[in-house]
Amino acid sequence: MMLFYANELNRSEAKLKTISQMTVRERVVDSLLYIHRKFKDYNGFLNLQLSRREYADYAGTTEEQVIRVFSALKKESLIFTKGKK
């Protein structure tokens, strides 16, 4: 049991180090990819509606930065939106 929790702690610490060294854009994209893996998609859209504030909270950044990253990703045609999806 102790080995299990020790391994989980090591994985958690490694993930934290990785996230702390990422740029804002990388954290937002990583968050989008994680949400996509967990909730799949529905006709090309995430099967979960989150506000920009919720994306920001999950990525560990501000809402304004998330809006900027989303705009940049849209301009690069990496993501697309339809209404709130």
NORRALIN-V42547 format. One record per residue. N is the residue number from 0. RES is the residue in one small letter. SS is DSSP state (h for helix, s for strand, l for the rest). OMEGA is omega as a letter, one per 40 degrees, with the letter a starting at -180 (NA if undefined). Layout:
((N,RES,SS,OMEGA) (N,RES,SS,OMEGA))
//
This chain:
((0,m,l,i) (1,m,h,i) (2,l,h,i) (3,f,h,a) (4,y,h,i) (5,a,h,i) (6,n,h,i) (7,e,h,i) (8,l,h,i) (9,n,h,i) (10,r,h,a) (11,s,h,i) (12,e,h,i) (13,a,h,i) (14,k,h,i) (15,l,h,i) (16,k,h,i) (17,t,h,a) (18,i,h,a) (19,s,h,a) (20,q,l,a) (21,m,l,i) (22,t,l,i) (23,v,h,i) (24,r,h,a) (25,e,h,i) (26,r,h,i) (27,v,h,i) (28,v,h,i) (29,d,h,i) (30,s,h,i) (31,l,h,i) (32,l,h,i) (33,y,h,a) (34,i,h,i) (35,h,h,i) (36,r,h,a) (37,k,h,a) (38,f,h,i) (39,k,l,i) (40,d,s,a) (41,y,s,a) (42,n,l,i) (43,g,l,a) (44,f,s,i) (45,l,s,a) (46,n,l,a) (47,l,l,i) (48,q,l,i) (49,l,l,i) (50,s,l,i) (51,r,h,i) (52,r,h,i) (53,e,h,i) (54,y,h,a) (55,a,h,i) (56,d,h,a) (57,y,h,a) (58,a,h,i) (59,g,l,a) (60,t,l,a) (61,t,l,a) (62,e,h,a) (63,e,h,i) (64,q,h,i) (65,v,h,i) (66,i,h,i) (67,r,h,a) (68,v,h,i) (69,f,h,i) (70,s,h,i) (71,a,h,i) (72,l,h,i) (73,k,h,i) (74,k,h,i) (75,e,l,a) (76,s,l,i) (77,l,l,i) (78,i,l,i) (79,f,l,a) (80,t,l,i) (81,k,l,a) (82,g,l,i) (83,k,l,i) (84,k,l,NA))
//
